[in-house]
Amino acid sequence: MQAQRDGLLIGPDDKVPNFEAGVLGLQHVLAMDVYVPPVILAGMLSMSSGDTSGLLQSTFLAAGIGTILQTWLFMKMPVSQGPSFVPLSAAAGVVLAAGGVASGMGTLLGALIVGSILLILLGLSGMFQRIISTLVPAVVGGTIITCVGLSLIPSALNDNVFEASGNINQNIELAALTALTLLIAVAISIRFPKVQRIFKTGSIVLALLVGTGISALMGRFDWQTVANSPWFSLPWRTIFHYGVHFSFTAIITFIIIYAILTTETTGTWFAMGAVTNHKITKQQWNRGIIGEGLSCLVAALAGTTPVTGYSTNAGIISITGIASKRVFIAAGGWFILLGFFSKLSAFLSAIPAPVIGGVFAIICVTIMLNGLNVIRGIKTGETDLYIIGLPIILTIALVLLPAKVLHETPQMVQYLLASPIAIAAITAIILNLVMPRRERLG
C-alpha cells in the first residue's frame, strides 16, 4: 500500500470513503485561513459590506475550482489553491490609482487576466520544467521548503495571536488551549494506535472545535454576524460587474507579482512533494504551472485576486498523515459551496484569529522541519552551507524588517521584499549557480 511506503496513513492515490473525504476536506478548509486576504484587501479599499461579501465569496469559489483543477487534472498531487498575501498592496494601489472600487477593479482584473495567461503559456511551452531542473536541485529545494515554514511562523503568532483584535491575554490562552488540544489528540493517536484513525486524522478539526467552543464561552465568537448573514447568495460581483480595463503600468506590475507568486508556489510544491515522498516529474511541473495560470484566470474572472498553491496543506498532511487526493477534491467542493452558502462562510469567518493561530503555528513548524529533513538527506559540501544558511538569514531578516524601512524602498522593491519566500528562493538559486563547488561533507 502506498501509504505504508511513504509513512502516511493514507497516500495520495489511496481510496477514502466519500463521507470521510468530506470531513477531512473540511479540516483543510478550516485550517487554511483563506478568508483573511480578501478581508484585508476589502479594508484597504474601504469596500462596502456588499462588495466585501462578494469578494469573499469570489475568493472561495476560485479557490475551490483551482484546487479541483490542480489536484484532479493538472498537478495531479494533493494541492490546494488559496489567495496569497503578496499581491494585496499592489492590488490596492492599482484600484485606488484608477479611481476606487467602482472604476479601478476593472483595471486590476485586466492586469490579472494578462498575467494568468502568461503563466498558462509558460506551462504550454514546456520551459518551466527546464527552468526548475536547471536552477533548483535538492539542496535549493530543501532550503526553499525550510524558508516557507520559517516565514509563516511570525504570521501565525503575530497576526493571529499577539496583534489580533481582543485582549492579548485571552488571545494567548485561546491559541495555547487550541494548540494543546491538537497535541493531545496526536499524542492519543500515537499512544493508542487503535484510535489513530480518529485522533490523528481529525486532530485539527478537534482542536478548532475545542478552540471555537472556548472562545464562545469567553464571548469571543461573533454569533450576531452569523445570524445576520443570509443562508445563500450568489457571488455576482464578477468581471461582468466590474468590467475589464487594460493599463500598461498595472500589467507590468502584475507580471512581476506573478513571477514572485510562481517562486512561492514552487516552494509549496517542493514542500508537498517532501511530505508525500513524491518526486515531481517533468510533466507535472509544466502541467502544474498551466493549472496555476488557469486558477488565477478563474480568480480574475470571478472578480478576486490570484489563488495560488497554499503551503499550509503540506503541514496538515504531516500532522494528520492523510494525503489522499480525494480529500483535496472534497476541500475544493467545500470552497465552492462556501462561495454560495453565505451562512457557513460567515461562521468560518467568525472563528477568532487566535484559534486559527494555535493550529497554524504548529503547521508552519512541520513545514519547516520537512524542509530540514530534505536537507538532512543530502551530502552537503562547504558551498551548500551558505546556500542553505544565507536564505534562512534573509527570511528572518525580512520577517523582522521594520515597516518604516520597507516603505522607504521603491514600490517594485516593496512587492519583492514583502515575500520572504521569493527572496530566499532567488538567493538560494543564485548562490547555487555562482558559488564554487567543493568536496561534499559526510
Secondary structure, DSSP 8 states (H G I E B T S, - for coil): -HHHHHT-SB-TTS---HHHHHHHHHHHHHHH-TTHHHHHHHHHTT--HHHHHHHHHHHHHHHHHHHHIIIIISS-SS--EEE-STTHHHHHHHHHHTTSHHHHHHHHHHHHHHHHHHHHHHHHHTHHHHHHHHH--HHHHHHHHHHHHHHHHHIIIIIIIITSSS-HHHHHHHHHHHHHHHHHHHHHHHH-GGGHHHHTTTHHHHHHHHHHHHHHHTT-S-HHHHHHS-S------SHHHH-----HHHHHHHHHHHHHHHHHHHHHHHHHHHHTT----HHHHHHHHHHHHHHHHHHHHHTS--EEE-THHHHHHHHH-B--HHHHHHHHHHHHHHTT-HHHHHHHHHS-HHHHHHHHHHHHHHHHHHHHHHHHTS--BHHHHHHHHHHHHHHHHHHH--HHHHHTS-HHHHHHHT-HHHHHHHHHHHHHHHS----B--
